[in-house]
Amino acid sequence: MDTHQNILDHLKRDAILHNAILKLGREVRPELNIDIYHALLSSIVSQQLSTKVVKVIWKRFTDLFVDGYPSAEALLAKEHELLRKVGLSNNKVRYVKNVAEFKLSHDMSYDYLEQLTDEEIIAYLTKIKGVGKWTVQMILMFPMDRPNVFPEDDLGIQNIMKSLYNIELEKKELKLKMNEIAKIWSPYRSIASKYLWEIGDQG
């Protein structure tokens, strides 16, 4: 298994990124979580919200359930309006229920998903209405801790790379340039991306 130092040594191939990581002065750490169903619900609830707001809404949401765990059966039994009252939008209510329905009819266990490639997991979980490629990439990168995912559609990553690499391209051309740069990070594009988010947070 690769050590964090091995990964940083590999990322030295990109001097711009490596220098930015050194200035950051801290390491990103794995966040393995084998409850993919729960992680997917959390990801949907937190979309397009600040961290502070997410904490409030997630607590209100989980407080609706025994032991704070929104099992698929219990979630599907909740009335739409009750879920709206805790702060979920109409779409998010539909999407979390879609995830619960999928959980009851498909295998979402970590052991099953871990056997699949990144691309297979994206194809599998995006069958759920309301779950897009970006959402599954976040699942791959964080709870599943897959090492080589590059979320080219993430606005944060786009803006950080434009600033760090002085890129003045947009849309398709921007993504092509981003992928060209990210090739050198492989097979550690997830770790590089996590560092980019940290660098962006630091400003």
C-alpha positions in Angstrom: 0.0 0.0 0.0 1.3 3.4 -0.9 2.3 5.7 1.9 1.3 9.3 2.0 5.0 10.3 1.3 5.0 8.0 -1.8 2.0 9.9 -3.0 3.5 13.3 -2.4 6.7 12.2 -4.1 4.6 11.2 -7.2 2.9 14.6 -7.1 6.3 16.3 -7.3 5.9 15.7 -11.1 3.6 18.7 -11.0 5.7 21.5 -9.5 2.9 24.0 -9.2 0.6 21.6 -7.3 3.5 20.2 -5.1 4.6 23.8 -4.1 1.0 24.7 -3.2 0.7 21.5 -1.1 4.0 22.4 0.8 2.6 25.9 1.5 -0.6 24.4 2.8 1.4 22.6 5.5 -1.1 19.8 6.3 -2.0 16.4 5.0 -5.4 15.2 3.7 -6.5 12.0 5.4 -8.7 9.1 4.3 -12.3 9.1 5.5 -13.4 5.5 4.8 -17.1 4.9 5.6 -18.6 1.6 4.5 -22.3 2.7 4.8 -22.7 4.0 1.2 -26.5 4.3 1.5 -26.1 6.7 4.5 -23.3 8.6 2.8 -25.5 9.1 -0.3 -28.4 10.4 1.7 -26.0 12.8 3.4 -24.5 14.0 0.1 -28.0 14.7 -1.3 -29.1 16.6 1.8 -25.9 18.7 1.8 -25.9 19.8 -1.9 -25.8 23.5 -2.5 -25.8 24.4 1.2 -23.2 25.8 3.6 -21.6 23.6 6.1 -23.4 25.4 9.0 -26.9 25.0 7.4 -26.2 21.3 6.5 -25.5 20.5 10.2 -28.8 22.0 11.2 -30.9 20.3 8.5 -29.1 16.9 8.8 -29.8 16.9 12.5 -33.5 17.7 12.0 -33.7 15.0 9.4 -32.0 12.3 11.4 -34.0 13.2 14.5 -37.0 11.9 12.7 -35.8 8.4 13.0 -35.2 5.8 15.7 -31.5 6.0 16.9 -31.1 8.8 14.3 -30.7 6.4 11.4 -32.9 6.9 8.3 -33.4 3.3 7.3 -34.9 2.8 3.8 -38.2 1.5 5.2 -38.5 4.2 7.8 -37.6 6.9 5.3 -40.2 5.8 2.7 -42.8 5.8 5.4 -42.3 9.5 6.2 -44.8 11.9 4.7 -43.4 14.3 2.0 -44.5 17.4 3.9 -42.8 16.2 7.1 -39.5 15.9 5.3 -40.1 19.4 3.8 -40.6 20.8 7.3 -37.1 19.8 8.4 -35.6 21.9 5.5 -35.4 19.6 2.5 -36.6 21.0 -0.8 -39.2 19.2 -2.8 -36.6 17.7 -5.1 -34.4 16.6 -2.2 -37.3 14.8 -0.6 -37.9 12.9 -3.8 -34.2 12.1 -4.3 -33.7 10.7 -0.8 -36.8 8.6 -1.2 -35.4 7.4 -4.6 -32.2 6.4 -2.8 -34.3 4.5 -0.2 -36.3 2.7 -2.9 -33.0 1.7 -4.7 -31.6 0.4 -1.4 -34.5 -2.0 -1.0 -34.2 -3.4 -4.5 -30.4 -3.3 -5.2 -27.2 -4.2 -3.4 -25.6 -1.0 -2.0 -23.3 -2.8 0.4 -19.7 -1.7 0.5 -18.5 -5.3 -0.1 -20.5 -5.4 -3.3 -19.6 -1.9 -4.6 -15.9 -2.4 -3.7 -15.7 -5.2 -6.3 -16.7 -2.7 -9.1 -14.6 -0.2 -11.0 -15.1 3.5 -10.5 -16.9 3.7 -13.9 -19.2 0.7 -13.0 -20.1 2.3 -9.7 -21.0 5.6 -11.4 -23.2 3.7 -13.9 -24.8 1.7 -11.1 -25.7 4.5 -8.8 -26.7 7.1 -11.4 -29.6 4.9 -12.2 -31.2 6.6 -9.1 -33.1 9.6 -10.3 -31.5 12.7 -8.7 -28.1 11.1 -8.3 -25.6 12.4 -10.9 -22.1 11.7 -11.8 -20.6 14.4 -9.5 -22.5 13.0 -6.5 -21.2 9.5 -7.1 -17.7 10.8 -7.6 -17.9 12.4 -4.1 -19.0 8.9 -2.8 -16.0 7.4 -4.6 -13.6 10.0 -3.3 -14.7 10.2 0.4 -16.6 7.3 1.9 -15.1 4.8 -0.5 -11.7 6.5 -0.6 -11.0 5.6 -4.2 -7.6 7.1 -5.1 -7.9 8.1 -8.8 -11.1 10.1 -9.3 -11.0 13.5 -10.9 -14.2 15.6 -10.5 -13.8 17.8 -13.5 -17.4 19.2 -13.2 -16.8 20.5 -9.6 -16.9 24.3 -9.7 -14.5 24.5 -6.8 -11.9 22.4 -8.6 -12.4 24.4 -11.8 -11.9 27.7 -10.1 -8.9 26.6 -8.0 -7.2 25.2 -11.1 -7.9 28.3 -13.2 -6.3 30.4 -10.5 -3.4 28.0 -9.7 -2.4 27.3 -13.3 -3.4 30.7 -14.8 -6.0 29.1 -17.1 -8.3 31.5 -19.0 -10.4 28.9 -20.7 -14.0 28.0 -20.1 -16.4 25.1 -20.5 -15.2 22.2 -22.7 -11.8 23.8 -23.4 -11.3 24.3 -19.6 -12.1 20.6 -18.9 -9.8 19.4 -21.6 -7.0 21.5 -20.1 -7.8 20.3 -16.5 -7.7 16.7 -17.6 -4.4 17.3 -19.4 -2.9 18.6 -16.2 -4.5 15.9 -14.0 -3.0 13.1 -16.1 0.3 13.6 -14.4 -1.3 13.1 -11.0 -2.6 9.6 -11.9 -3.1 7.2 -10.1 -3.6 9.7 -7.3 -6.1 12.2 -8.8 -8.4 12.0 -5.8 -5.7 13.0 -3.4 -4.6 15.8 -5.6 -8.2 17.0 -5.9 -8.6 16.9 -2.1 -5.5 19.0 -1.8 -6.9 21.5 -4.3 -10.1 21.9 -2.2 -7.9 22.5 0.9 -5.8 25.0 -1.0 -9.0 26.8 -2.2 -10.3 26.9 1.4 -7.1 28.5 2.5 -7.4 31.1 -0.2 
